[in-house]
Amino acid sequence: MPKPGDVVLAQVQFVDTFEVKKRPALFLFEEYDNVVVAGITSNTEMKGISLTKKEGAIRDSVIKLNYIFTISKAMIEKVLFSLTNEKKTLVYNELLKKLSALR
């Protein structure tokens, strides 16, 4: 079972279509066989947290913290790699910034 901070290969549905494609995603947490993930794109022009090939990505990519969604645990095919503790802290801090408006 993947754990928080793992980059997984999963079936994801795009917001602008009903099409489902196999894509990398960042595993955030799991509850009752539902998994909350953040999308990852190879479009490095997009805003987000960078991932490099050196860190384990197939190509330089961006974790899109503005694209968080829930999938079934069954939609995860495999774990690709795990983020470093430094990168996990960066993700955590960026999520806190985004959620600070709830205060």
N, C-alpha and C positions, 0 to 999 in steps of 0.2 A: 504494500500500500504506500503510495506517495505520501510525503510529509510536507508541511509548510516550507516554502523556499525551493521546492523541486520544480524544474521545468519539465512538463509532461507533453507527450504527443496525444492529442485528443480530437474527437469529432466536435466541431463547433459550428454553430449556425451564425451566419452574418446578419447584422441588424437590418440591412437593406434588401434582403432576399430570403427565401425559404431554403436556400441551398446550404447543405452541410458539407464541410470540408475538414480534412485532417490538418491540424495546425498545432504549433507549439503554444503552450499557455503556462502561466505561473500558478502553481497550486498555492492557494492562500489558506483554506481550511475546509474541513469536511464535517458534515452533520447528517445523520440518518441517510447515508448513501447519496447525499447531494454534495457536490463539490463546488466551492466558490473559487473561481480562477480569474486571472487578469490576462487579457489577450497580449500576444507578442506579434510584432510585425517586422518584416525585413526592410520596410520603408523607413530608413534612418532619418528622413526629413520630418517625421512625425514627432510630436512631443512625448516625452516619457523618459524612462531610465534605460540607458544604453546597456547592451549586452554585446560582448565581442566573441570572436572565434576563439580567442585565447581563454575565455571563461567557459567555453564549452558549446557555444552556439554554432550551428551549422554555417551561418553567415552573420555578419554584424546585424544586430536587430535592436528593437526598442520594446521595453515592457510598457504597455499602454494602461496606466492606472485609471484612465477615463473610460476604459472598456472592461468592466468587471461584470461577470455573469455567472450563473449557476448551471452546472451540467450534472448529469447522472454519473456516479462513480464508474458505471459500466462503459461510459464513453471514453475513458482513459485507456489508451493502448499500452503506453510504457513511460517510464521515467527516462528522460534524456540526460539530464545532469542536475546538480544542485548548485544553488547560488552560494557564493562565499558569505561568511558572516557579515562582512562589510557591506556587501550588496543587499543582504536581507535587512540590515539596519537602514540603509538608504530607502528601500521600499517601504518599510515601516514608517519612517519619518515623513515620507511624501504622502502616505495614506493619512497620517495624522493631520497634516496640513490641509488636505482636502476635506477632512471630516470636522475640522475646527469650526466651521460655520454652524454646526449643530449646537454649539454652546450658547 
